[in-house]
């Protein structure tokens, strides 16, 4: 009975542990870990208070203008709606804890479905594989639910649950624009079957493909979802760092990876080592896990944002590779014999590794959370703009990633660029280049350019754009109308 209790832990208890651990990270600061979280929780609030498809006039000079707007996080925003009653920042933080715990529980479910011994212990390893991974899971964005979808998809491919796969693919399209990843997993599953069983298995590919196509065609934003995919997602897949996008699209240095994801890399290497120790041919699930972890490892070397996928799937691969060794049952004889030691030793080592890595990673992720910017950043400037400008008046910003916070505090105005600088660059490359030069203080007569080329009569800037601010202060066509220790606002007066 005692052995059984250690082998099978109730999922509710596992979920509570995941929630507690992620809450420890999340509430190590009262602030949100990322700018985009302000946009997501505000969008959910708009969907609750206006409509599930609210009018979006806030980025008129981008590919997300009011006519072409596509909410590529639609179901994620729907999932956030219950957390918009009350303080929005607190709601976003609670939602993030819950969603990340659900993602981790999905990995546990994968292990359970594969009848992995001590599935709960392997799943708890998610709390130790990478502090960067835990930090990404603590951002109010869709990647946690995306991980849940991929874990479920991997498991259902292995179990041959093709109808469920199709439904999951459909839902994924509406949830998050990373949905092509599920199709890539289906391709890898086909390859894994071919390598291990010497046959062509395409049912996963057909199911996922059909679900994705239906999800794109029967979409609340059709046909603009397809236009968005062509204009934005495809170029990103071809050249992720071709434009000045956020830092998440750039790779980690080797030192950074060793610092924030060493346990994940050790898990992957240990899985390869386990394959060398095994006396039998590699099975389908282990080959599939190897291919998936290799895929996300290569993606991680291209862009740091994929740290949300490589660590958990490196753990999945390690779990599948080591599973035969942990399935050795202890002897029924009371005396501990050699076979019993071999059965218990790997479990003890795994438990010790999970505990040590978990304590370190949770602490490190909490420290990273404490570096978050104050939640009230730009609240004062936003309040001034809302009170002193006409409704819908366009605000010229000097930084594209200021938009989520400005939008969070002020939906009275519209803005120049936000969420991704390429949204404006794709819509009007020349205007984007001009905006860049203006923000760098390389353009004279700022007032004329801002009003004439961008149709804006107000400018918001953080205090770091010193060259721009210097030129703006010297421009007779601009008047400084607001300043605090976070931002400055200028008005065009001619």
RODREN-65898 format. One record per residue (C-alpha): residue number from 1; residue in three letters; x, y negated, z. Coordinates in nm, 2 decimals, always signed. Each point is the difference from the previous one (the first is absolute). Layout:
% residues N
  num  residu      px      py      pz
  NUM     ala       X       Y       Z
...
This chain:
% residues 494
  num  residu      px      py      pz
    1     unk   +0.00   +0.00   +0.00
    2     unk   +0.28   -0.24   +0.09
    3     unk   +0.17   +0.07   -0.33
    4     unk   -0.32   -0.06   -0.19
    5     unk   -0.05   -0.34   +0.17
    6     unk   +0.34   -0.10   -0.10
    7     unk   -0.06   +0.11   -0.36
    8     unk   -0.34   -0.16   -0.05
    9     unk   -0.07   -0.35   +0.13
   10     unk   -0.35   -0.15   -0.05
   11     unk   +0.00   -0.26   -0.28
   12     unk   -0.18   -0.25   +0.22
   13     unk   +0.30   +0.01   +0.24
   14     unk   +0.25   -0.04   -0.28
   15     unk   -0.20   -0.29   -0.14
   16     unk   +0.00   -0.17   +0.34
   17     unk   +0.38   +0.04   +0.02
   18     unk   +0.04   -0.15   -0.34
   19     unk   -0.22   -0.29   +0.09
   20     unk   +0.18   -0.06   +0.33
   21     unk   +0.34   +0.01   -0.17
   22     unk   -0.10   -0.24   -0.28
   23     unk   -0.17   -0.23   +0.24
   24     unk   +0.32   -0.02   +0.20
   25     unk   +0.18   -0.12   -0.32
   26     unk   -0.29   -0.23   -0.12
   27     unk   -0.06   -0.18   +0.33
   28     unk   +0.36   -0.06   +0.08
   29     unk   -0.09   -0.34   -0.15
   30     unk   -0.32   -0.20   -0.02
   31     unk   +0.07   -0.08   -0.36
   32     unk   -0.05   +0.18   -0.33
   33     unk   +0.31   +0.16   -0.16
   34     unk   -0.05   -0.13   -0.35
   35     unk   -0.15   -0.30   -0.19
   36     unk   -0.23   +0.22   -0.22
   37     unk   -0.19   +0.13   +0.30
   38     unk   -0.16   -0.35   +0.04
   39     unk   -0.13   +0.03   -0.35
   40     unk   -0.14   +0.35   +0.04
   41     unk   -0.19   -0.07   +0.32
   42     unk   -0.14   -0.33   -0.13
   43     unk   -0.11   +0.18   -0.32
   44     unk   -0.18   +0.25   +0.21
   45     unk   -0.17   -0.28   +0.19
   46     unk   -0.11   -0.17   -0.32
   47     unk   -0.14   +0.34   -0.12
   48     unk   -0.20   +0.02   +0.32
   49     unk   -0.12   -0.35   +0.01
   50     unk   -0.06   -0.06   -0.37
   51     unk   -0.01   +0.31   -0.22
   52     unk   +0.20   +0.31   -0.07
   53     unk   +0.11   -0.18   -0.31
   54     unk   +0.06   -0.35   +0.12
   55     unk   +0.07   -0.28   -0.24
   56     unk   +0.38   -0.06   +0.00
   57     unk   +0.08   -0.35   -0.12
   58     unk   +0.32   -0.03   +0.20
   59     unk   +0.27   +0.08   -0.26
   60     unk   -0.13   -0.16   -0.32
   61     unk   +0.34   -0.02   -0.17
   62     unk   +0.08   +0.37   +0.03
   63     unk   -0.13   +0.33   -0.14
   64     unk   -0.22   +0.01   +0.31
   65     unk   -0.20   -0.30   -0.11
   66     unk   -0.38   +0.00   +0.08
   67     unk   -0.09   +0.16   -0.34
   68     unk   +0.26   +0.27   +0.00
   69     unk   +0.03   +0.07   +0.37
   70     unk   +0.05   +0.37   +0.08
   71     unk   +0.01   +0.12   +0.37
   72     unk   +0.26   +0.27   -0.04
   73     unk   -0.04   +0.08   +0.37
   74     unk   -0.38   +0.02   -0.01
   75     unk   -0.07   +0.30   +0.22
   76     unk   +0.28   -0.10   +0.24
   77     unk   -0.18   -0.33   +0.05
   78     unk   -0.33   +0.19   +0.05
   79     unk   +0.17   +0.21   +0.27
   80     unk   +0.12   -0.32   +0.17
   81     unk   -0.35   -0.15   +0.02
   82     unk   -0.09   +0.16   +0.34
   83     unk   +0.31   -0.18   +0.14
   84     unk   -0.12   -0.35   -0.10
   85     unk   -0.24   -0.05   +0.29
   86     unk   +0.20   -0.22   +0.24
   87     unk   +0.36   -0.11   -0.02
   88     unk   +0.13   +0.09   -0.35
   89     unk   +0.36   +0.04   +0.10
   90     unk   -0.09   +0.24   +0.29
   91     unk   -0.23   +0.18   -0.24
   92     unk   +0.27   +0.04   -0.26
   93     unk   +0.24   +0.14   +0.26
   94     unk   -0.26   +0.25   +0.13
   95     unk   -0.08   +0.12   -0.35
   96     unk   +0.37   +0.05   -0.08
   97     unk   +0.04   +0.22   +0.31
   98     unk   -0.30   +0.21   -0.10
   99     unk   +0.09   +0.03   -0.37
  100     unk   +0.36   +0.10   +0.07
  101     unk   -0.12   +0.26   +0.25
  102     unk   -0.24   +0.14   -0.26
  103     unk   +0.29   +0.02   -0.25
  104     unk   +0.21   +0.20   +0.25
  105     unk   -0.30   +0.22   +0.08
  106     unk   -0.03   +0.08   -0.37
  107     unk   +0.36   +0.13   +0.00
  108     unk   -0.08   +0.21   +0.30
  109     unk   -0.31   +0.13   -0.19
  110     unk   +0.23   +0.10   -0.29
  111     unk   +0.22   +0.20   +0.24
  112     unk   -0.30   +0.17   +0.15
  113     unk   -0.14   +0.09   -0.34
  114     unk   +0.33   +0.16   -0.08
  115     unk   -0.01   +0.19   +0.33
  116     unk   +0.33   -0.15   +0.12
  117     unk   +0.10   +0.11   +0.34
  118     unk   +0.01   -0.29   +0.25
  119     unk   -0.17   -0.23   -0.26
  120     unk   -0.06   -0.26   +0.27
  121     unk   +0.37   -0.02   +0.08
  122     unk   +0.10   -0.04   -0.36
  123     unk   -0.27   -0.27   -0.04
  124     unk   +0.13   -0.19   +0.31
  125     unk   +0.33   -0.01   -0.19
  126     unk   -0.16   -0.28   -0.20
  127     unk   +0.06   -0.23   +0.30
  128     unk   +0.37   +0.05   -0.03
  129     unk   +0.10   +0.04   -0.37
  130     unk   +0.06   -0.38   -0.06
  131     unk   -0.06   -0.32   +0.19
  132     unk   -0.04   -0.18   -0.33
  133     unk   -0.27   +0.25   -0.09
  134     unk   -0.18   -0.07   +0.34
  135     unk   +0.04   -0.38   -0.07
  136     unk   -0.16   +0.04   -0.34
  137     unk   -0.28   +0.20   +0.15
  138     unk   -0.06   -0.29   +0.25
  139     unk   -0.07   -0.25   -0.28
  140     unk   -0.37   -0.07   -0.07
  141     unk   +0.03   +0.13   -0.35
  142     unk   -0.14   +0.30   -0.19
  143     unk   +0.32   +0.22   +0.00
  144     unk   -0.11   +0.20   +0.31
  145     unk   -0.33   +0.11   -0.16
  146     unk   +0.20   +0.06   -0.32
  147     unk   +0.23   +0.24   +0.19
  148     unk   -0.31   +0.17   +0.13
  149     unk   -0.13   +0.05   -0.36
  150     unk   +0.33   +0.14   -0.12
  151     unk   +0.03   +0.24   +0.29
  152     unk   -0.36   +0.13   -0.06
  153     unk   +0.07   +0.02   -0.37
  154     unk   +0.32   +0.20   +0.05
  155     unk   -0.18   +0.24   +0.22
  156     unk   -0.30   +0.04   -0.22
  157     unk   +0.22   +0.07   -0.30
  158     unk   +0.17   +0.28   +0.19
  159     unk   -0.34   +0.14   +0.11
  160     unk   -0.16   -0.04   -0.35
  161     unk   -0.27   -0.23   +0.11
  162     unk   -0.05   -0.16   -0.34
  163     unk   -0.34   -0.16   +0.05
  164     unk   +0.12   -0.17   +0.32
  165     unk   +0.31   -0.12   -0.19
  166     unk   -0.22   -0.16   -0.27
  167     unk   -0.21   -0.18   +0.26
  168     unk   +0.31   -0.11   +0.19
  169     unk   +0.16   -0.14   -0.32
  170     unk   -0.32   -0.20   -0.07
  171     unk   +0.00   -0.15   +0.35
  172     unk   +0.38   -0.07   -0.02
  173     unk   -0.06   -0.23   -0.31
  174     unk   -0.25   -0.21   +0.20
  175     unk   +0.23   +0.00   +0.31
  176     unk   +0.34   -0.11   -0.12
  177     unk   +0.19   -0.07   -0.32
  178     unk   +0.26   +0.26   +0.08
  179     unk   -0.24   +0.27   -0.13
  180     unk   +0.23   +0.11   -0.29
  181     unk   +0.21   +0.17   +0.28
  182     unk   -0.27   +0.27   +0.03
  183     unk   +0.03   +0.08   -0.37
  184     unk   +0.38   +0.02   +0.04
  185     unk   -0.05   +0.25   +0.29
  186     unk   -0.22   +0.21   -0.23
  187     unk   +0.27   +0.01   -0.26
  188     unk   +0.25   +0.11   +0.26
  189     unk   -0.24   +0.27   +0.12
  190     unk   -0.02   +0.13   -0.35
  191     unk   +0.38   +0.00   -0.02
  192     unk   +0.03   +0.18   +0.34
  193     unk   -0.24   +0.27   -0.11
  194     unk   +0.20   +0.05   -0.32
  195     unk   +0.33   +0.02   +0.18
  196     unk   -0.11   +0.24   +0.27
  197     unk   -0.28   +0.21   -0.16
  198     unk   +0.10   -0.03   -0.37
  199     unk   -0.34   -0.10   -0.12
  200     unk   -0.18   -0.32   -0.12
  201     unk   -0.24   -0.14   +0.26
  202     unk   -0.17   -0.32   -0.11
  203     unk   -0.33   +0.00   +0.19
  204     unk   +0.14   -0.25   +0.26
  205     unk   +0.11   -0.22   -0.29
  206     unk   -0.35   +0.02   -0.16
  207     unk   -0.18   -0.07   +0.32
  208     unk   +0.21   -0.30   +0.11
  209     unk   +0.00   -0.14   -0.36
  210     unk   -0.38   +0.03   -0.03
  211     unk   -0.04   -0.17   +0.35
  212     unk   +0.23   -0.28   -0.08
  213     unk   -0.16   -0.07   -0.34
  214     unk   -0.35   +0.00   +0.15
  215     unk   +0.12   -0.22   +0.28
  216     unk   +0.13   -0.26   -0.25
  217     unk   -0.30   +0.01   -0.23
  218     unk   -0.27   +0.01   +0.27
  219     unk   +0.15   -0.28   +0.20
  220     unk   -0.16   -0.31   +0.15
  221     unk   +0.25   -0.22   -0.18
  222     unk   +0.00   +0.17   -0.34
  223     unk   +0.15   -0.10   -0.25
  224     unk   +0.23   -0.24   +0.19
  225     unk   +0.15   +0.28   +0.21
  226     unk   +0.14   +0.14   -0.33
  227     unk   +0.12   -0.34   -0.11
  228     unk   +0.17   -0.05   +0.34
  229     unk   +0.17   +0.34   -0.03
  230     unk   +0.13   -0.08   -0.34
  231     unk   +0.12   -0.35   +0.08
  232     unk   +0.14   +0.06   +0.35
  233     unk   +0.05   +0.36   +0.10
  234     unk   +0.16   +0.13   -0.32
  235     unk   +0.27   -0.27   +0.00
  236     unk   +0.08   +0.08   +0.37
  237     unk   +0.04   +0.37   -0.08
  238     unk   +0.24   -0.09   -0.29
  239     unk   +0.21   -0.26   +0.19
  240     unk   -0.08   -0.05   +0.36
  241     unk   +0.26   -0.26   +0.06
  242     unk   -0.02   -0.19   -0.32
  243     unk   -0.16   -0.31   +0.16
  244     unk   +0.04   -0.17   +0.34
  245     unk   -0.26   +0.21   +0.18
  246     unk   +0.00   +0.08   +0.37
  247     unk   +0.30   +0.17   +0.17
  248     unk   -0.19   +0.33   +0.02
  249     unk   +0.06   +0.05   -0.37
  250     unk   +0.38   +0.00   +0.05
  251     unk   +0.20   +0.30   +0.12
  252     unk   +0.15   +0.05   +0.34
  253     unk   +0.38   +0.00   +0.03
  254     unk   +0.15   +0.34   +0.10
  255     unk   +0.07   -0.14   +0.35
  256     unk   -0.36   -0.11   +0.04
  257     unk   -0.13   +0.34   -0.09
  258     unk   +0.24   +0.18   +0.23
  259     unk   -0.11   -0.24   +0.28
  260     unk   -0.38   +0.02   -0.05
  261     unk   -0.07   +0.34   -0.15
  262     unk   +0.28   +0.23   +0.11
  263     unk   -0.23   +0.26   +0.15
  264     unk   -0.20   +0.02   -0.33
  265     unk   +0.32   +0.06   -0.20
  266     unk   +0.11   +0.26   +0.26
  267     unk   -0.33   +0.17   -0.04
  268     unk   +0.04   +0.02   -0.37
  269     unk   +0.35   +0.13   +0.02
  270     unk   -0.10   +0.26   +0.26
  271     unk   -0.27   +0.12   -0.23
  272     unk   +0.25   +0.06   -0.27
  273     unk   +0.22   +0.18   +0.25
  274     unk   -0.30   +0.22   +0.10
  275     unk   -0.04   +0.10   -0.36
  276     unk   +0.36   +0.12   +0.00
  277     unk   -0.06   +0.21   +0.31
  278     unk   -0.32   +0.15   -0.13
  279     unk   +0.03   +0.36   -0.13
  280     unk   -0.30   -0.03   -0.23
  281     unk   -0.09   -0.20   -0.31
  282     unk   -0.12   -0.35   +0.06
  283     unk   -0.38   +0.00   +0.01
  284     unk   -0.24   -0.24   -0.17
  285     unk   -0.08   -0.23   +0.29
  286     unk   +0.37   -0.05   +0.08
  287     unk   +0.09   -0.07   -0.36
  288     unk   -0.29   -0.24   -0.02
  289     unk   +0.11   -0.18   +0.32
  290     unk   +0.36   -0.02   -0.13
  291     unk   -0.11   -0.16   -0.33
  292     unk   -0.23   -0.25   +0.17
  293     unk   +0.27   -0.10   +0.25
  294     unk   +0.25   -0.04   -0.28
  295     unk   -0.24   -0.22   -0.19
  296     unk   -0.06   -0.23   +0.29
  297     unk   +0.37   +0.00   +0.09
  298     unk   +0.08   -0.12   -0.35
  299     unk   -0.27   -0.27   +0.03
  300     unk   +0.13   -0.11   +0.34
  301     unk   +0.35   -0.06   -0.16
  302     unk   -0.18   -0.23   -0.25
  303     unk   -0.22   -0.19   +0.25
  304     unk   -0.02   -0.01   +0.37
  305     unk   -0.38   +0.00   +0.01
  306     unk   +0.01   +0.38   -0.07
  307     unk   +0.13   +0.06   +0.35
  308     unk   -0.37   +0.05   +0.07
  309     unk   +0.01   +0.32   -0.20
  310     unk   +0.35   +0.16   +0.01
  311     unk   +0.03   +0.06   +0.38
  312     unk   -0.33   +0.18   +0.04
  313     unk   +0.05   +0.22   -0.31
  314     unk   +0.36   +0.07   +0.10
  315     unk   -0.15   +0.14   +0.32
  316     unk   -0.26   +0.20   -0.19
  317     unk   +0.27   +0.16   -0.21
  318     unk   +0.21   +0.08   +0.31
  319     unk   -0.30   +0.15   +0.16
  320     unk   -0.08   +0.23   -0.29
  321     unk   +0.37   +0.10   -0.04
  322     unk   +0.04   +0.08   +0.38
  323     unk   -0.34   +0.16   +0.05
  324     unk   +0.11   +0.36   -0.06
  325     unk   +0.26   -0.04   +0.28
  326     unk   -0.26   -0.14   +0.25
  327     unk   -0.25   +0.27   -0.07
  328     unk   +0.21   +0.26   +0.17
  329     unk   -0.21   +0.12   +0.29
  330     unk   +0.15   +0.05   +0.35
  331     unk   +0.01   +0.35   +0.13
  332     unk   -0.29   +0.12   +0.21
  333     unk   +0.25   +0.15   +0.23
  334     unk   +0.04   -0.21   +0.32
  335     unk   +0.37   +0.00   -0.02
  336     unk   +0.14   -0.25   -0.25
  337     unk   +0.17   +0.20   -0.27
  338     unk   +0.20   -0.12   -0.30
  339     unk   -0.31   -0.02   -0.23
  340     unk   -0.18   -0.21   +0.26
  341     unk   +0.29   -0.24   +0.02
  342     unk   +0.00   -0.04   -0.37
  343     unk   -0.37   -0.08   +0.01
  344     unk   +0.03   -0.26   +0.27
  345     unk   +0.32   -0.17   -0.08
  346     unk   -0.11   -0.18   -0.32
  347     unk   -0.31   -0.12   +0.17
  348     unk   +0.20   -0.14   +0.29
  349     unk   +0.24   -0.17   -0.24
  350     unk   -0.29   -0.15   -0.20
  351     unk   -0.17   -0.13   +0.31
  352     unk   +0.32   -0.16   +0.13
  353     unk   +0.06   -0.16   -0.34
  354     unk   -0.36   -0.13   -0.02
  355     unk   +0.02   -0.15   +0.35
  356     unk   +0.34   -0.17   -0.04
  357     unk   -0.07   -0.13   -0.35
  358     unk   -0.35   -0.11   +0.10
  359     unk   +0.11   -0.20   +0.30
  360     unk   +0.27   -0.18   -0.21
  361     unk   -0.22   -0.07   -0.30
  362     unk   -0.29   -0.13   +0.20
  363     unk   +0.22   -0.23   +0.20
  364     unk   +0.18   -0.13   -0.32
  365     unk   -0.33   -0.05   -0.18
  366     unk   -0.14   -0.20   +0.29
  367     unk   +0.31   -0.22   -0.01
  368     unk   -0.06   -0.06   -0.37
  369     unk   -0.36   -0.10   +0.08
  370     unk   +0.12   -0.25   +0.25
  371     unk   +0.16   -0.20   -0.29
  372     unk   -0.34   -0.07   -0.15
  373     unk   -0.09   -0.36   -0.07
  374     unk   -0.25   -0.17   +0.23
  375     unk   -0.37   +0.06   -0.09
  376     unk   -0.07   -0.37   +0.00
  377     unk   +0.25   -0.08   -0.27
  378     unk   -0.15   -0.27   -0.23
  379     unk   -0.32   -0.01   +0.21
  380     unk   +0.05   -0.38   +0.06
  381     unk   +0.07   -0.08   -0.36
  382     unk   -0.29   +0.21   -0.12
  383     unk   -0.24   -0.17   +0.24
  384     unk   +0.11   -0.34   -0.13
  385     unk   -0.06   +0.10   -0.36
  386     unk   -0.34   +0.15   +0.08
  387     unk   -0.11   -0.32   +0.17
  388     unk   +0.15   -0.26   -0.23
  389     unk   -0.03   +0.14   -0.35
  390     unk   -0.29   +0.06   -0.24
  391     unk   -0.14   +0.35   -0.01
  392     unk   +0.19   +0.21   -0.25
  393     unk   +0.29   -0.25   -0.03
  394     unk   +0.31   +0.17   -0.12
  395     unk   +0.30   +0.00   +0.22
  396     unk   +0.35   +0.02   -0.14
  397     unk   +0.22   +0.23   +0.21
  398     unk   +0.38   +0.02   -0.01
  399     unk   +0.00   +0.37   +0.10
  400     unk   -0.21   +0.28   -0.15
  401     unk   -0.01   +0.21   +0.32
  402     unk   -0.15   -0.28   +0.20
  403     unk   -0.34   +0.07   -0.17
  404     unk   -0.12   +0.28   +0.23
  405     unk   +0.02   -0.22   +0.31
  406     unk   -0.14   -0.31   -0.17
  407     unk   -0.29   +0.22   -0.14
  408     unk   -0.05   +0.15   +0.35
  409     unk   -0.05   -0.34   +0.16
  410     unk   -0.16   -0.19   -0.29
  411     unk   -0.23   +0.13   -0.27
  412     unk   -0.11   -0.36   -0.06
  413     unk   +0.28   -0.06   -0.25
  414     unk   +0.15   +0.19   -0.29
  415     unk   +0.37   +0.06   -0.05
  416     unk   +0.27   +0.03   -0.26
  417     unk   +0.16   +0.34   +0.04
  418     unk   -0.03   +0.29   +0.24
  419     unk   +0.03   +0.37   +0.09
  420     unk   +0.26   +0.05   -0.28
  421     unk   +0.18   -0.27   -0.20
  422     unk   -0.04   +0.21   -0.31
  423     unk   -0.37   -0.07   +0.01
  424     unk   +0.07   -0.36   -0.11
  425     unk   +0.30   +0.09   -0.21
  426     unk   -0.20   +0.24   -0.21
  427     unk   -0.29   -0.24   -0.04
  428     unk   +0.22   -0.30   -0.11
  429     unk   +0.38   +0.06   -0.02
  430     unk   +0.08   -0.36   -0.08
  431     unk   -0.21   -0.14   +0.28
  432     unk   +0.16   +0.25   +0.24
  433     unk   +0.35   -0.11   -0.10
  434     unk   -0.10   -0.36   +0.05
  435     unk   -0.15   +0.08   +0.35
  436     unk   +0.33   +0.17   +0.09
  437     unk   +0.20   -0.31   -0.10
  438     unk   -0.23   -0.23   +0.19
  439     unk   +0.03   +0.20   +0.32
  440     unk   +0.38   +0.00   -0.03
  441     unk   +0.01   -0.38   -0.03
  442     unk   +0.12   +0.01   -0.36
  443     unk   -0.28   -0.22   -0.14
  444     unk   -0.04   -0.37   +0.01
  445     unk   -0.34   -0.18   +0.04
  446     unk   -0.15   +0.28   +0.21
  447     unk   -0.33   -0.18   +0.03
  448     unk   -0.06   -0.02   -0.37
  449     unk   +0.10   +0.36   -0.06
  450     unk   -0.21   +0.14   +0.29
  451     unk   -0.31   -0.19   -0.10
  452     unk   +0.04   +0.01   -0.38
  453     unk   +0.13   +0.36   -0.05
  454     unk   -0.15   +0.18   +0.30
  455     unk   -0.31   -0.19   +0.06
  456     unk   +0.08   -0.04   +0.37
  457     unk   -0.03   -0.31   +0.22
  458     unk   +0.14   +0.15   +0.31
  459     unk   +0.33   +0.18   +0.08
  460     unk   +0.08   +0.24   +0.28
  461     unk   +0.36   +0.09   +0.08
  462     unk   +0.18   +0.18   +0.28
  463     unk   +0.29   -0.20   +0.14
  464     unk   +0.26   +0.22   -0.16
  465     unk   -0.04   -0.16   -0.34
  466     unk   +0.23   -0.29   +0.10
  467     unk   +0.09   -0.11   -0.35
  468     unk   -0.36   +0.00   -0.12
  469     unk   -0.10   -0.20   +0.32
  470     unk   +0.27   -0.25   -0.06
  471     unk   -0.11   -0.07   -0.35
  472     unk   -0.37   -0.01   +0.10
  473     unk   +0.07   -0.25   +0.27
  474     unk   +0.18   -0.22   -0.26
  475     unk   -0.29   +0.03   -0.25
  476     unk   -0.22   -0.31   +0.01
  477     unk   -0.29   +0.20   -0.13
  478     unk   +0.00   +0.22   +0.31
  479     unk   -0.10   -0.07   +0.35
  480     unk   +0.07   +0.22   +0.30
  481     unk   -0.33   +0.05   +0.18
  482     unk   +0.07   +0.28   +0.24
  483     unk   +0.30   +0.16   +0.17
  484     unk   +0.07   +0.23   +0.29
  485     unk   +0.28   +0.24   +0.09
  486     unk   -0.11   +0.25   -0.26
  487     unk   -0.10   -0.19   -0.32
  488     unk   -0.05   -0.33   -0.17
  489     unk   -0.29   -0.12   -0.23
  490     unk   +0.03   -0.26   -0.27
  491     unk   -0.28   -0.17   -0.19
  492     unk   +0.03   -0.13   -0.35
  493     unk   -0.11   -0.37   +0.01
  494     unk   +0.03   -0.09   -0.36
